[in-house]
Amino acid sequence: MDKKKVAAPLVCRGHSHQVVDLFYSPITPDGFFLVSASKDSTPMLRNGETGDWIGNFQGHKGAVWSCSLDKHALRAASTSADFSALATHEA
């Protein structure tokens, strides 16, 4: 008898306002990642498998409306209601 796979939800807490966008990276040698945009002005980067917090991106002064990662999850970009777009890169 085949067992059905059941997906467990991945709950990632930490934003202080509504989350309006979420982006998963493709699988990289280091795993995969997710970045979330929120009305709290701080995009968050997390481990895509566990949801563990990796870091925040600083610089926006208004709600962040969208976010994305490149195919290697080394660069992130976000757009905000403060009329700015930010790009980050691996140091």
C-alpha positions in Angstrom: 0.0 0.0 0.0 1.4 3.4 -1.0 1.7 6.0 1.7 0.5 9.5 0.8 3.0 12.3 1.3 1.8 15.1 3.5 3.4 18.5 3.2 3.9 20.3 6.5 3.5 24.1 6.4 6.7 26.2 6.8 5.8 29.1 9.1 8.3 31.9 9.1 7.7 34.5 11.8 9.5 37.8 12.1 7.8 40.5 10.1 5.9 43.2 12.0 3.5 44.0 9.2 1.8 42.1 6.3 3.9 40.1 3.9 3.1 41.1 0.4 5.6 39.1 -1.7 7.6 35.9 -1.4 10.2 34.5 -3.7 12.0 31.1 -3.7 15.4 30.7 -5.4 16.2 27.7 -7.6 18.2 25.0 -5.9 21.9 26.0 -5.4 24.9 24.1 -4.1 24.0 25.6 -0.7 20.3 24.6 -0.9 17.5 27.0 -1.7 16.5 30.3 -0.2 13.4 32.5 0.2 13.1 36.2 0.5 10.0 38.0 1.7 8.8 41.5 1.2 6.7 43.2 3.8 5.0 46.5 4.7 7.5 46.7 7.6 10.2 48.0 5.1 12.6 45.1 5.8 13.0 42.3 3.3 14.1 39.0 5.0 16.2 36.2 3.7 15.6 32.7 5.0 16.7 29.1 4.4 14.1 27.7 2.0 14.0 24.2 3.5 13.9 25.0 7.2 12.7 28.7 7.3 15.6 29.6 9.5 16.3 33.4 9.4 19.6 34.3 7.6 19.3 38.1 7.6 17.5 41.3 6.7 18.1 43.9 4.0 18.3 47.5 5.2 17.8 50.7 3.2 14.1 51.1 2.4 12.0 53.7 4.3 8.6 52.5 3.1 6.7 49.3 2.6 8.5 46.8 0.4 6.2 45.6 -2.4 8.4 43.0 -4.2 11.6 41.0 -3.9 13.5 38.5 -5.9 16.7 36.5 -5.9 19.0 35.6 -8.8 19.3 32.0 -9.9 22.4 31.4 -7.7 20.8 33.2 -4.7 23.8 35.5 -4.5 21.9 38.7 -5.4 18.6 40.1 -4.2 16.5 43.0 -5.5 13.5 44.8 -3.9 11.2 47.6 -4.6 9.5 49.9 -2.2 6.8 52.5 -1.7 9.5 55.0 -0.9 10.2 55.2 -4.7 13.4 53.2 -4.4 14.7 49.9 -5.7 17.6 48.2 -3.9 20.0 45.5 -5.1 22.3 43.6 -2.9 25.2 41.2 -3.8 27.4 38.7 -2.1 30.3 40.5 -0.3 
